[in-house]
Amino acid sequence: MTTPGRLPEPYGRDGSANLADILERVLDKGIVIAGDIRINLLDIELLTIKLRLIVASVDKAKEMGIDWWEDDPALSSGARRKELARENAELRERIAQLDPGRGQEKEA
């Protein structure tokens, strides 16, 4: 029942919605919060902070083209292995440049 001047409850007759329902809706649709903070002193910009927050499920994020966690070595073991292999190859190349005879000994 609605009173005059009051909108009906969005989550049912009794107005109750549990946190799981709300979270499911947010993760399914996704939500973006954006904001900028600027600190100026006498018209001189001292600091600018840009904040972007996206709350979405992994599937929804991938639909939007967001998958940075897959390439972040701190979050993905596969990315960590790729980073270590790349670093190892760079170090071997530098050693070969510093000591060319060392690389030839292994081939013999």
C-alpha positions in Angstrom: 0.0 0.0 0.0 1.4 3.4 -0.9 0.6 6.7 0.8 -0.1 9.8 -1.2 3.1 11.5 -2.3 5.2 8.4 -1.7 6.6 6.1 -4.3 6.1 2.3 -4.1 8.9 0.3 -2.6 11.2 -1.1 -5.4 11.9 -4.4 -3.8 8.5 -5.8 -3.0 5.4 -5.2 -0.9 7.1 -5.1 2.5 10.0 -3.0 1.2 12.7 -5.5 2.3 15.6 -6.5 0.1 18.4 -8.5 1.3 22.0 -7.6 0.6 22.5 -10.6 -1.7 19.7 -9.4 -4.0 21.1 -5.9 -4.2 24.7 -7.2 -4.8 23.5 -9.6 -7.5 21.8 -6.7 -9.3 24.8 -4.5 -9.0 27.2 -7.2 -10.2 24.9 -8.2 -13.1 24.5 -4.6 -14.4 27.8 -3.1 -13.2 28.2 0.4 -11.6 30.8 3.1 -12.4 31.8 5.8 -9.9 34.1 8.5 -11.3 35.5 11.6 -9.7 38.4 14.1 -9.8 40.1 15.8 -6.9 42.1 18.9 -7.6 44.1 21.0 -5.2 45.1 24.4 -6.3 47.0 27.2 -4.5 46.8 30.7 -6.1 45.7 29.2 -9.4 48.7 26.8 -9.5 47.6 23.2 -9.7 49.5 21.3 -7.0 47.7 17.9 -7.1 45.2 16.1 -9.3 43.8 12.7 -8.3 41.4 10.9 -10.7 39.3 8.2 -9.2 37.5 5.6 -11.2 35.7 2.7 -9.5 34.0 -0.1 -11.3 31.9 -2.7 -9.5 30.9 -5.6 -11.7 31.1 -9.3 -12.0 34.1 -10.8 -13.8 31.9 -11.8 -16.7 30.4 -8.3 -17.0 33.8 -6.7 -16.8 35.1 -9.0 -19.6 32.0 -8.0 -21.7 33.1 -4.3 -21.2 36.7 -5.2 -22.3 38.2 -5.0 -18.8 40.6 -7.8 -18.0 43.7 -6.1 -16.6 43.9 -8.7 -13.7 44.8 -11.4 -16.2 48.1 -9.6 -17.2 49.0 -8.3 -13.7 51.8 -10.4 -12.2 50.6 -9.6 -8.6 47.1 -11.1 -9.4 47.7 -13.9 -12.0 50.1 -16.8 -11.7 50.2 -17.1 -15.5 51.2 -13.4 -15.8 53.8 -13.9 -13.1 55.4 -16.8 -15.0 55.4 -14.8 -18.2 57.1 -11.9 -16.4 59.7 -14.2 -14.9 60.4 -15.8 -18.2 60.8 -12.4 -19.9 63.1 -11.2 -17.2 65.2 -14.4 -17.3 65.6 -14.1 -21.1 66.7 -10.5 -20.7 69.3 -11.5 -18.1 70.6 -14.3 -20.2 71.0 -11.9 -23.1 72.9 -9.3 -21.0 75.2 -12.1 -19.7 75.9 -13.2 -23.2 76.8 -9.6 -24.2 79.1 -9.2 -21.2 80.8 -12.5 -21.6 80.5 -13.8 -25.2 82.8 -16.8 -24.6 80.5 -18.1 -21.9 77.7 -18.7 -24.4 80.1 -20.6 -26.8 81.3 -23.0 -24.1 77.9 -24.4 -23.7 77.5 -25.1 -27.4 80.8 -27.1 -27.6 
